[in-house]
């Protein structure tokens, strides 16, 4: 039996409800984004991501308002844009620190993460949200501060989540052969990419979703059902 030495987990639909991101975080960022950009555009990191947002869309010249509208549209369409995710993360930071919300965790997740860590497994996150946003998410969770459990975080700067090369880069960064790594997600295309890269996989199909017929990845209703 191959030894699993580290677990890499997705967030939305895996550790946490998609509803929290869709119904709390996205509206919070959308409402505050125009004013945030107007009042913080002199900050070097904000300038960088505004320029990146324009570059991603192939815009050579764009007004600040053009970029704001571009970003708002990206929120509405849930675009997996690295620049958008970075700017959203900056806005969410203010909300977390003000206590406006806490990140949702499924009931069994925190205990299982702590158990895996106590068993000597290293834990990592790979999400389309920016690394700073991921850290905030687990630091300000409704199950307490889970951030000390994680050894590292990866976002789309590593590469798209549906491409095998991204998982090869993660394995290299972790310093483990892919056969010793387990990737958890609710998205089968992400699991396909991880499997192609040599990872073990776990497909989270939470209630009330129906169980898939003839799944090509091990299926789990929750973290408690995962054995390592």
KABELCOR-V643965 format. One record per backbone hydrogen bond with DSSP energy under -1.0 kcal/mol. CO is the residue of the C=O (numbers start at 0). NH is the residue of the N-H. E is the energy in kcal/mol with one decimal. If there is no record, write none. Layout:
CO;NH;E, CO;NH;E
This chain:
4;121;-1.9, 5;181;-1.9, 6;123;-2.5, 7;183;-2.5, 8;125;-2.4, 10;13;-2.3, 10;14;-1.5, 10;15;-2.0, 14;105;-2.6, 15;12;-3.2, 17;21;-2.7, 18;22;-3.4, 19;23;-1.7, 19;24;-1.9, 20;25;-2.8, 23;27;-1.9, 24;28;-2.5, 25;29;-2.7, 26;30;-2.4, 27;31;-1.4, 28;32;-1.9, 31;35;-2.5, 32;36;-2.5, 33;37;-2.2, 34;38;-2.1, 35;39;-1.5, 36;40;-1.2, 39;42;-2.1, 42;46;-2.7, 43;47;-2.4, 44;48;-1.8, 45;49;-2.2, 46;50;-2.4, 47;51;-2.1, 48;52;-2.2, 49;53;-1.9, 50;54;-2.4, 51;55;-2.9, 52;56;-1.0, 53;58;-2.8, 54;57;-1.7, 62;66;-2.0, 63;67;-2.4, 64;68;-2.5, 65;69;-2.1, 66;70;-2.6, 67;71;-2.6, 68;72;-2.2, 69;73;-1.8, 70;74;-2.1, 71;75;-2.2, 72;76;-1.9, 73;78;-2.5, 74;77;-1.0, 78;80;-1.7, 80;84;-2.6, 81;85;-2.0, 82;86;-2.2, 83;87;-2.8, 84;88;-2.2, 85;89;-1.4, 86;90;-1.7, 87;91;-3.0, 88;92;-1.8, 90;94;-1.3, 91;95;-2.9, 92;96;-2.5, 93;97;-1.6, 94;99;-2.5, 95;98;-1.2, 102;141;-2.9, 105;108;-1.5, 107;111;-1.9, 108;112;-2.8, 109;113;-2.3, 110;114;-2.2, 111;115;-2.7, 112;116;-2.4, 113;117;-2.5, 114;118;-1.8, 115;120;-2.2, 116;119;-1.6, 121;6;-2.6, 122;150;-3.2, 123;8;-2.5, 124;153;-2.4, 129;133;-2.5, 130;134;-2.4, 131;135;-2.1, 132;136;-2.4, 133;137;-2.1, 134;138;-2.0, 135;139;-2.5, 137;145;-3.0, 139;102;-2.5, 140;143;-1.6, 145;148;-1.9, 146;149;-1.5, 151;124;-1.5, 153;126;-2.1, 154;157;-2.0, 159;162;-1.4, 162;165;-1.2, 163;167;-1.7, 164;168;-2.1, 165;169;-1.8, 166;170;-2.5, 167;171;-2.2, 168;172;-2.5, 169;173;-2.6, 170;174;-2.0, 170;175;-1.8, 176;179;-2.5, 177;180;-2.1, 179;4;-2.9, 179;5;-1.4, 180;199;-2.9, 181;7;-3.2, 182;201;-2.1, 183;9;-2.2, 184;203;-2.4, 186;190;-1.8, 187;191;-2.6, 188;192;-1.7, 189;193;-2.4, 190;194;-2.8, 191;195;-2.4, 192;196;-1.5, 193;198;-2.4, 194;197;-1.5, 199;182;-2.6, 201;184;-2.1, 202;219;-2.9, 205;208;-2.0, 217;202;-3.5, 219;204;-2.4, 221;224;-1.1, 222;225;-1.8
